[in-house]
Amino acid sequence: MQKSGPRPDIAPAAVGYGFLMTRSRNRSRRFDVVLWGATGFTGKLTAEYLLQRHAGQGLRIALAGRNADKLERVRQELAAVDPEAKTFELLTGDSHDRASLDAITKDTEVVCTTVGPYAKYGKALVESCVEAGTDYCDLTGEPQFVRAMIDAHHTRAVETGARIVHCCGFDSIPSDLGTWNLVQEAKERFGISLDEVKLITGRIKGGVSGGTVASMLQVVEDVKADRGVLRTLGNPYGLNPEGERRGPDTSDQKGVRYDDDLPGWTGPFVMASINTRVVRRSNALLGYPYGREFRYSECSGTGGGPKGLMRATSLAAGVTGLMAGITFAPTRNLIMRKLPSPGEGPNREQREAGSFVLHLIGKGRTKTGQPAQLRSRVVGKADPGYGETAKMLGESALCLALDGEALESPGGMGTPAATMGGSLLARLREQGMEFVVDEPS
């Protein structure tokens, strides 16, 4: 069961969980989960995952999107694998037609969406879920979108009880739940208080997601349209509640560094710009169980020696070049021709051959004040951006739908750890993701 502490940015009516809840989470609505964007590449994978998890649970699932014919084709493809897919209902709507979205969101416990870039296609759906008191999860990695949704809808979501949870894929569940779990284990099992956690990537085998590329481009477009977006992107605490946007962390790593704790060389991790901010928001929403001076960072591990240094240098140059290149139209068009488009992705064999290992290093002190270090690993056994992301998103939706009444988290714009914490962690472990904590040193 998820436990939460005081939340600094919730409305007064929600303090102590005395918040207005417009519905009980007893699965009384027509559907448990509506999958929005079921005809897209990641949408189909998530539909397959939900079908796999359908057995024995009596799930009431609907596939939703703009085109009824495409939805029917997806259902038929799924039914060829498992006839139970014939029970999936089909719903049509449009991302920019609020009335069509309202007709969908009022009838479901949870909306699970793969339709991005979310800053372009997701705003009306979030608002509709908030007004209907409907839980929601997505795959966004767009900090400016998350910030805009917090500012526009957090107070109302508290009032209606809608739990809106962004970043439920490789952005940012391994980081968010990995940190939450490491801090919990440090305190409960080992009596250690952690002052700092840093995530360092190990082996990551998988293709670049077309949706991730589209989200990166959307960030660039939003910055061009509103220079104020840079303030959110540049602030390490840019997703924190109002009045809570300062702390000891500085900007994300951009260059090459040597880390004595590995030991080895490190370079930038392109997903740090969203993951780090989600982790810090979780700490704030939960009432700072990690501590107000807690530090968190992410980077890519490249190994030791001259080869590790060379890999780190190449990585730093590549990330810098990519971000600079997509900012300018001539080079952006050239780069985009070499990267996957939204809706494209690896085949099943390639997805199953993928994997990832992320290392978390926690540094703190024992009850007697002695320095201590605690390490953990988050391991996924399929392509991180597709196979494991479909699992993470699917389990987030099921957690909200099936465990929703047991979760103690209130409505509002949450995070995976702050909203679902231990319940989601248990679900992912059951489905083969590893969150392993080592003995302290």
C-alpha positions in Angstrom: 0.0 0.0 0.0 1.3 3.4 -0.9 1.9 5.8 2.0 2.1 9.5 1.7 3.1 12.4 3.9 1.9 16.1 3.8 1.8 17.5 0.3 3.0 21.1 0.0 1.0 22.0 -3.1 -2.4 20.6 -2.4 -5.5 22.6 -1.7 -6.5 23.1 2.0 -9.5 20.8 1.6 -7.2 17.9 0.8 -5.0 18.2 3.9 -5.1 15.0 5.9 -6.8 13.3 3.0 -10.1 15.1 3.8 -10.3 15.9 0.1 -13.4 15.9 -2.0 -13.8 12.6 -3.9 -16.6 12.6 -6.5 -16.6 8.8 -6.8 -15.5 5.7 -4.9 -12.9 3.5 -6.6 -14.9 0.4 -6.6 -14.7 -0.5 -10.3 -18.3 0.7 -10.6 -17.7 2.4 -13.9 -18.2 0.7 -17.3 -14.5 0.1 -18.0 -11.4 -0.5 -15.9 -9.0 0.8 -18.5 -9.4 2.8 -21.7 -6.3 2.6 -23.8 -6.2 5.9 -25.8 -4.0 5.6 -29.0 -4.4 1.9 -29.4 -3.6 1.9 -33.1 -0.1 3.4 -32.7 3.0 1.3 -32.4 3.4 1.6 -28.6 -0.4 1.6 -28.3 -0.6 -1.8 -29.9 2.2 -3.1 -27.7 0.4 -1.9 -24.6 -2.9 -3.4 -25.9 -1.0 -6.8 -26.3 0.3 -6.4 -22.7 -3.1 -5.7 -21.3 -4.5 -8.7 -23.2 -1.9 -10.9 -21.7 -2.7 -9.6 -18.2 -6.5 -10.0 -18.9 -6.5 -13.7 -18.1 -8.2 -14.5 -14.8 -8.7 -10.9 -13.8 -12.0 -10.1 -15.6 -10.6 -6.8 -16.9 -13.0 -4.5 -18.7 -10.8 -2.9 -21.4 -11.7 -0.5 -24.3 -9.5 0.5 -27.2 -9.8 4.1 -28.2 -8.6 6.3 -31.0 -9.7 8.5 -33.9 -10.3 5.8 -36.5 -12.9 3.0 -36.0 -11.6 0.9 -38.8 -8.0 0.9 -37.5 -9.3 0.1 -34.0 -11.2 -2.9 -35.4 -8.1 -4.2 -37.2 -6.1 -4.0 -34.0 -8.8 -5.9 -32.1 -8.8 -8.6 -34.8 -5.1 -8.9 -34.6 -5.3 -9.3 -30.9 -8.1 -11.8 -31.2 -5.9 -14.0 -33.4 -3.6 -14.3 -30.5 -6.2 -14.6 -27.8 -10.0 -14.7 -28.5 -10.6 -12.8 -25.3 -9.7 -9.6 -27.2 -13.1 -9.8 -28.8 -14.5 -8.5 -25.5 -12.5 -5.3 -25.8 -14.9 -2.5 -26.8 -14.0 0.2 -29.3 -14.4 3.9 -28.7 -13.7 6.8 -31.0 -12.8 10.4 -30.2 -10.4 13.2 -31.2 -7.6 14.6 -29.1 -8.9 18.2 -29.9 -12.6 17.5 -29.5 -13.3 17.8 -25.8 -16.9 16.6 -26.0 -15.8 13.3 -27.6 -13.2 12.9 -24.9 -15.7 13.6 -22.1 -17.9 10.8 -23.4 -15.0 8.4 -22.9 -13.4 9.6 -19.7 -16.7 9.6 -17.6 -17.1 5.8 -18.2 -13.7 4.5 -17.1 -11.7 4.1 -14.0 -8.4 4.9 -15.8 -7.4 6.4 -19.1 -4.0 5.1 -20.3 -2.6 7.1 -23.2 0.3 6.6 -25.7 -0.6 9.6 -27.9 2.2 12.1 -28.1 3.8 14.5 -28.3 1.7 15.2 -25.3 2.1 19.0 -25.4 0.5 18.8 -28.8 -2.2 16.1 -28.3 -2.6 15.5 -24.6 -3.9 18.7 -23.0 -7.6 18.2 -23.6 -7.5 14.6 -22.4 -5.9 15.6 -19.1 -8.5 18.3 -18.5 -11.3 15.9 -19.4 -10.0 13.3 -16.9 -9.6 15.9 -14.2 -13.2 17.1 -14.6 -14.5 13.5 -14.6 -12.5 12.5 -11.6 -10.9 9.8 -13.7 -7.4 8.5 -13.1 -4.8 8.9 -15.9 -1.3 7.7 -16.9 0.9 8.5 -19.8 4.4 8.1 -21.3 5.4 11.7 -21.6 9.0 12.8 -21.2 8.2 16.5 -21.8 8.9 18.6 -18.7 7.2 21.7 -20.1 3.9 19.7 -20.7 4.0 18.3 -17.1 4.6 21.7 -15.7 1.8 23.2 -17.7 -0.6 20.5 -16.5 0.4 21.0 -12.9 -0.2 24.7 -13.1 -3.5 24.4 -15.0 -5.1 21.4 -13.2 -3.6 20.4 -9.9 -6.0 22.2 -7.6 -9.0 21.0 -9.6 -7.7 17.4 -9.7 -7.4 17.5 -5.9 -11.0 18.5 -5.7 -12.3 15.8 -8.1 -10.0 13.1 -6.8 -8.5 12.5 -10.2 -5.0 11.0 -9.9 -3.0 12.2 -12.9 0.3 10.4 -13.3 2.7 11.4 -16.0 6.0 9.7 -17.0 4.9 6.0 -16.6 7.5 4.5 -19.0 11.2 4.3 -19.2 10.8 8.0 -18.6 10.6 7.9 -15.5 9.6 4.8 -13.6 13.0 3.1 -13.2 14.4 6.4 -11.8 11.4 7.3 -9.6 10.6 3.9 -8.2 14.3 2.9 -8.0 15.0 5.9 -5.8 11.9 5.5 -3.7 12.7 1.8 -3.1 16.4 2.5 -2.3 15.5 5.1 0.3 12.8 2.9 1.8 15.1 -0.1 2.1 17.9 2.0 3.5 15.8 3.2 6.4 13.7 0.1 7.0 16.2 -2.7 6.5 19.5 -1.1 7.3 18.8 1.9 9.4 20.6 4.2 7.0 19.6 7.7 6.0 20.6 8.6 2.5 21.7 12.1 1.7 22.3 11.5 -2.0 21.3 9.0 -4.8 22.9 9.0 -8.2 21.7 6.9 -11.1 24.3 5.6 -13.5 23.3 3.7 -16.6 24.8 0.4 -17.3 23.9 -1.8 -20.3 21.1 -0.4 -22.3 20.2 -2.4 -25.4 17.3 -1.1 -27.5 16.2 1.2 -30.3 15.4 4.9 -30.1 11.7 5.4 -29.8 10.0 7.5 -32.5 7.8 9.0 -29.8 10.8 10.1 -27.8 12.2 11.8 -30.9 8.9 13.5 -31.5 8.8 14.7 -27.8 12.3 16.2 -28.2 11.2 18.1 -31.2 8.1 19.3 -29.4 10.3 20.7 -26.6 12.2 22.7 -29.2 9.0 24.0 -30.7 7.6 25.0 -27.3 10.8 26.8 -26.4 10.6 28.8 -29.6 7.0 29.7 -28.9 7.5 30.6 -25.3 11.0 31.4 -23.9 9.6 31.0 -20.4 9.7 27.2 -21.1 13.5 27.5 -20.6 12.9 28.4 -17.0 11.2 25.1 -16.4 13.8 23.2 -18.4 16.7 24.9 -16.7 15.5 24.6 -13.1 16.5 21.3 -11.5 13.3 21.7 -9.3 11.2 22.9 -12.2 8.4 20.4 -11.5 8.2 20.9 -7.8 5.3 22.6 -6.1 5.2 26.4 -5.9 7.5 27.6 -3.1 9.5 24.4 -3.2 11.6 25.0 -6.3 15.0 25.4 -4.7 17.5 22.9 -3.3 21.0 21.6 -3.4 20.9 20.1 -6.9 22.3 22.0 -9.8 22.0 21.4 -13.6 22.2 18.0 -15.2 25.6 16.6 -16.3 26.5 17.8 -19.7 30.2 16.9 -20.0 32.6 14.2 -19.0 33.4 13.3 -15.4 35.2 10.6 -13.5 33.1 9.0 -10.7 35.1 7.4 -7.8 32.1 5.5 -6.6 31.9 3.4 -9.8 34.9 3.8 -10.4 34.8 4.9 -14.0 34.0 7.6 -16.5 30.6 9.1 -17.1 28.8 11.2 -19.7 25.4 12.8 -19.9 22.2 10.8 -19.9 19.6 12.3 -22.3 16.6 11.4 -20.1 18.0 13.1 -17.0 16.2 16.3 -17.8 12.8 14.7 -17.1 13.8 11.8 -14.7 15.6 14.0 -12.1 12.7 16.4 -11.9 10.2 13.6 -11.4 12.3 12.2 -8.6 12.5 15.6 -6.9 8.7 16.2 -7.3 8.1 12.8 -5.6 10.2 13.8 -2.7 8.2 17.0 -2.3 4.8 15.5 -2.8 5.5 12.8 -0.2 6.5 15.4 2.4 10.3 15.1 1.9 10.9 11.5 3.2 14.2 11.7 1.4 15.1 14.9 3.2 15.0 18.6 2.1 18.7 18.5 1.4 18.5 15.3 -0.6 20.5 15.3 -3.8 19.8 13.3 -7.0 21.5 13.1 -10.3 21.8 10.9 -13.4 24.5 10.1 -15.9 25.7 7.4 -18.3 28.4 5.1 -17.2 31.0 4.4 -20.0 33.6 2.3 -18.2 37.1 2.9 -16.9 40.5 3.6 -18.5 41.2 5.3 -21.8 38.4 3.5 -23.6 35.9 4.6 -21.0 37.1 8.2 -21.3 36.8 8.0 -25.1 33.3 6.7 -24.9 32.3 9.4 -22.4 33.8 12.1 -24.6 32.0 10.8 -27.7 28.7 10.5 -25.8 29.0 14.1 -24.5 29.8 15.4 -28.0 27.0 13.4 -29.6 24.3 14.6 -27.1 25.5 18.2 -27.5 25.4 17.8 -31.3 22.0 16.2 -31.3 20.4 18.9 -29.2 22.1 21.7 -31.2 21.2 20.0 -34.5 17.5 19.6 -33.8 17.3 23.3 -32.9 18.0 24.5 -36.4 15.7 23.5 -39.3 18.4 22.5 -41.9 20.2 20.1 -39.6 17.0 19.0 -37.9 15.6 17.7 -41.2 18.8 15.8 -41.9 18.8 14.3 -38.4 15.2 13.3 -38.6 15.7 11.3 -41.7 18.1 9.0 -39.7 15.8 8.6 -36.7 12.6 6.6 -36.4 9.3 8.4 -36.9 6.3 8.1 -34.4 4.6 4.8 -35.1 7.8 3.1 -36.1 9.8 0.7 -33.9 11.7 -2.6 -33.7 10.1 -6.0 -34.5 9.3 -8.6 -31.8 12.6 -10.4 -32.0 14.5 -7.1 -31.6 12.3 -6.0 -28.7 12.8 -9.3 -26.9 16.5 -9.1 -27.4 16.7 -5.7 -25.7 17.4 -5.0 -22.0 18.6 -2.4 -19.6 20.5 -2.2 -16.3 20.5 1.0 -14.2 22.7 1.3 -11.1 21.7 3.5 -8.2 24.3 4.5 -5.6 23.0 5.9 -2.3 25.4 7.7 0.1 24.4 8.6 3.6 25.1 7.7 7.2 24.2 5.1 9.8 22.3 5.9 13.1 25.7 6.4 14.7 26.7 8.9 12.1 29.1 6.7 10.2 29.3 7.1 6.4 27.7 4.4 4.5 26.9 3.5 0.9 24.0 1.4 -0.5 23.7 0.2 -4.1 20.8 -1.1 -6.1 20.0 -2.2 -9.6 16.9 -1.8 -11.8 16.9 -4.4 -14.5 14.5 -4.8 -17.5 14.7 -7.8 -19.7 13.2 -6.4 -23.0 13.7 -3.3 -25.1 13.4 -0.4 -22.6 11.5 2.0 -24.9 9.0 -0.6 -26.1 8.7 -4.0 -24.4 9.5 -2.7 -20.9 7.7 0.6 -21.4 4.5 -1.2 -22.4 4.8 -3.3 -19.2 5.4 -0.2 -17.1 2.5 1.7 -18.6 0.2 -1.3 -18.5 0.9 -2.0 -14.9 0.5 1.6 -14.0 -3.0 1.6 -15.5 -3.8 -1.7 -13.7 -2.5 -0.4 -10.4 -4.7 2.7 -10.6 -7.7 0.6 -11.7 -7.5 -2.4 -9.6 -5.5 -1.2 -6.5 -7.0 2.3 -6.6 -9.2 2.0 -3.6 -6.3 0.7 -1.5 -3.9 3.5 -2.5 -3.8 6.2 0.0 -2.6 8.9 -2.4 -5.1 11.7 -3.0 -6.1 13.3 -6.3 -3.8 15.7 -8.0 -0.9 15.8 -10.4 1.2 13.0 -9.0 4.3 10.9 -9.9 4.6 7.1 -10.1 6.3 6.9 -6.7 4.1 9.4 -4.9 0.9 8.0 -6.3 1.5 4.3 -6.5 4.8 3.6 -4.8 4.9 0.1 -3.2 1.9 -1.2 -5.1 3.4 -0.5 -8.5 6.8 -1.7 -7.4 5.2 -5.1 -6.4 3.4 -5.4 -9.7 6.5 -4.7 -11.8 8.5 -7.2 -9.7 5.8 -9.8 -10.3 6.1 -9.2 -14.0 9.9 -9.7 -14.1 11.4 -6.2 -13.6 14.2 -6.3 -10.9 14.7 -3.8 -8.2 17.6 -5.3 -6.2 19.2 -3.6 -3.2 22.6 -4.8 -2.1 24.0 -5.0 1.4 25.5 -1.6 2.6 29.2 -1.0 2.5 
